[in-house]
Amino acid sequence: MRHHPDKYTRMTETPVERLIISLAIPTIISMLVTALYNSADKYFVGAISTQASAAVSVVFAVMSIIQAMGFFCGHGSGNYMSRQIGAGNRREAEEAGATGFILAFLLGTVVMCAGLIFLYPLARFLGATDTMMSDTVGYLRIILCGAPVMMPQIVLNNQLRFQGSAVYSMIGLVSGAVLNIALDPLFIFVFGMGVSGAALATVLSQGVGLIVLYAGTLHGENVRIHPKNIRFNRHYLHEIVNGGAPSLFRQGMSSISTVILNHMAGVYGAAAAASLLVSPEDAADAAIAGMGITTQVMMILNSALIGFGQGMQPTVSFNYGAEKYDRVKRAFAFSVKVATVAASAVALFCLTFAPQIIRFFRDDPAVVAVGQTALRFQACSLFLFGFSVMSNMMLQSIGKGVRASVMAASRSGIFFIPLILILPRLFGLFGVEISQAIADVCAFLLAIPIVRSVWREM
């Protein structure tokens, strides 16, 4: 196999610690910026009402589905594009890029149409209560209308990253996030649009991000997206499915878990109304809002860890392919150490300032009561989180697809779904609050033997 000498030397001889950090900086920024989209909405909507905050938490499951389909098309086409560019087959890379882009647009249109037709049943299915139904529908309607824009935006982001143009990807995401933060207060408070204004700000900002990302594809050696290159044939669809299915599975599982969490929080929040000192209706909304805010805070940390892991991935995959297994192990060990130290620092911060963190998003005593308990328990399991995340990303990078999929599904699916269905029946609302933390511990215990098996194979 022929290698570009500069790139080969850099990837196989540069100290892995320095290499990972250099590759991780733009991806960490990109992932944190992505998390800001939802966090900005959560923050500004929290100033409206508890019901509005809960509505954003409920619609988050649909946002996860939109992201899942975007990553499905983006990772599937981007993986194939990267391999073909490396092999010198630029024409196939161009056709894969255009096909993945238009497929995301078509899937987004299907999601929009189906969601709007069944808007009210969908809102109820997601966990909306009677008191938050109006806010949920207002937010959900606009998010659905934005699906044909949001999915292609995710595709271009990933295609640029797989081509080694993480900086262009970062610029596109940052421009959208900055605009979102600026538009949220303008639409919500100045124009008086309420929760619908937050949704409109999100969709418009991602539309601008899409334009900036498309402009990035026109620079340098990046693959251009052109209608003449669209090929809906078995070959390209197979490649997109093969490369994107793990991402769809992982994100889809997260969406399902969010729906179940919202329902259980609503039911057992209402049952705990007396302890929360509010009516059952308000207690249900407060529990959904509190758990949603906790999930959002954890998502910000998770985004940073995944961003760092994306710096580890090319280092691991390239050296694994070059059979430099010592460098693979060093890269993984270094990444776990950094991730564990960072997660432990965040855990300490969350344990100390849990009430203030929840109150930052929604200053409601009932919401704070639920959120601070959930956040503190999740903080207790955070020091294990770095190993779990890096293990999953390492497995995916070296082609251990089945074990990577099992790891990916463990936190939000294999362990969390049974726990969220069982523990509340035993401990009430407290069972809802502790389910994710226990699932994280179980995911860590599962990762240990899986990683050992891969080490033995190397």
Secondary structure, 3 states (H helix, E strand, C coil): CCCCHHHHHHHHHCCHHHHHHHHHHHHHHHHHHHHHHHHHHHHHHCCCCHHHHHHHHHHHHHHHHHHHHHHHHHHHHHHHHHHHHHCCCHHHHHHHHHHHHHHHHHHHHHHHHHHHHCHHHHHHHHCCCHHHHHHHHHHHHHHHHCHHHHHHHHHHHHHHHHCCCHHHHHHHHHHHHHHHHHHHHHHHHHCCCCHHHHHHHHHHHHHHHHHHHHHHHCCCCCCCCCHHHCCCCHHHHHHHHHHHHHHHHHHHHHHHHHHHHHHHHHHHHHHCHHHHCCCHHHHHHHHHHHHHHHHHHHHHHHHHHHHHHHHHHHHHHHHHHCCCHHHHHHHHHHHHHHHHHHHHHHHHHHHHHHHHHHHHHCCCHHHHHHHHHHHHHHHHCHHHHHHHHHHHHHHHHCCCHHHHHHHHHHHHHHCHHHHHHHHHHHHCHHHHHHHHHHHHHHHHHHHHHHHHHHHHHC
